[in-house]
Amino acid sequence: MTTALRPLTGIKVFDFSATVLGPTVTRYLADHGATVVRIESLSHLETTRIATPYGGNQPGINSSGYFATHNAGKLSITVNMKKPKAMQVVERLIRWADVLIESFAPGVMARWGLSYEDVRRIKPEIIMASTSLQGQYGPYASHRGYGQMASAMAGWYEVTGWPDGEPVGPYSAYSDFIDWNFLLVSILTALDYRRRTGEGQYIEQSQLESALQFLAPAILDYEFNGTVAGRMGNRDPYAAPHGAYRCLGEDRWCAIAVNCDEEWWAFCTVLGDLPWSREERFQTLAGRKANEDELDRLVEAWTCERKAEDVTAVMQAAGVPAGVVQNAEDLFGDPQLAHRGHFAVLDHPEIGPYRIATSCFHLSRCPNNPLSPAPLLGEHNELVLEQFLGMTKDEISDLVAEGVLE
C-alpha cells in the first residue's frame, strides 16, 4: 500500500441510526476514514446494545457482540432527545457534519424539528439520509418494523422454505443485511456531487423497495409469464443435483450445484461412474429434474460416507461447484478467510479482544480495516462536545445538570 490515508478521511458523519442497516453503512464510512459520531441515549437504548450474544455471556449495555460488530471505529455520545436543551447539541452536530443519517420511523425527525428542510436551514450543504421500512411517504409510510417485516413484505418469506411447509423466511432481519449497500452508494454519490457543485441533498430509502431488487427474476417471471414463485427448498429450476447433502459426521453438509451437462459428466466421474449415473433418466437436465427425489437420495448415499471437506475438494478439482456448509466455528478456521485477513482482532475495554469481520473488499492503495472497537455508551461525550463542537466546560456542566447527556 502506498499510503495510510483513507479515501473518506476528513468526512464527518452524524449517525442517528440504529439496529443494523444504518450502522452498517456508517461502519463502512468509518472503515474508510470518516469520523462517525453516534447519538445514543441511556433512556432509550439502541436495540443492538442489548442484543445477544454477550461477551463472556455477561449481559450489559457495552458487551453486545452484535453492537460491537456493526459499530467498530465510531464515537458515541449520549443525548436525551426528551430534554429541551438536547437541540443545542444536535444543531451543533449538524453544523459540524457533512452527512446526517437517521433510521427513525417517518415523522419522528420532523416532530423534533429535524426534517430535511429544518436541517438544511442550519447547514444548506449537508447530505441527509433517511432509511425506513417503506419510505417517507405513501399510505403505509407510517408502518413500523424491522428487517423481518421488510423481508416478508418483499416476498422473501414466500420463497424460503419447503414446498409442503410453512414459510420460514431467511435468517434474521434479512433485508438489513442486503439493503445497506444501496444507501452507502447513494451517500458516496451525494458526496461526489457536493464536491463538484457545493450542494447537499436528501436521500430517502425504502428498505422494502431495496429488498425487491434481489427478487427481480421472480418478479419478472410473474410480469411476463404469470408465474408466482413459491417455496422449493434447496432446489433450482435450472440445476440438478442442486442442494445441501448430508456428509460424514454430526450435522455436516456439502452444497453441490450441477448447472450443465459438462458439470454433470464431471460429477459422474467424481462419483466413479456409478451404474445409476449412466441411466437414461439422468442424462438430461429435464430427466434429472423429473427424477430429482431419487437423484438426491442417490447423491446423499455417496456424500454421507465422506467428509464434507473431502467432497468439496474432489468436486472443485473436477470443476463442479461445491462448498462445505460452514458453521461459525468453521468460518473462524477457514484458511481462505484467514489468508485474506478477513477477521481482525479488536480490543474492547469490557468485552476484551474480539474478532470482527472486516470489509468485503480490499483497496490496493490504502487500508480499510476498522481502526478501533465499538464505543462504550457515551464514551466520547467530552471529546465530541469540547473538541468537535467547541463547547465550554460550563456549557457541558449545564447539560449534565439538566439530564441532557443521558
Order of alpha helices (4+ residues) and beta strands (2+ residues): beta-alpha-beta-alpha-beta-alpha-beta-alpha-alpha-beta-alpha-alpha-beta-alpha-alpha-beta-beta-alpha-alpha-alpha-alpha-beta-alpha-alpha-beta-beta-alpha
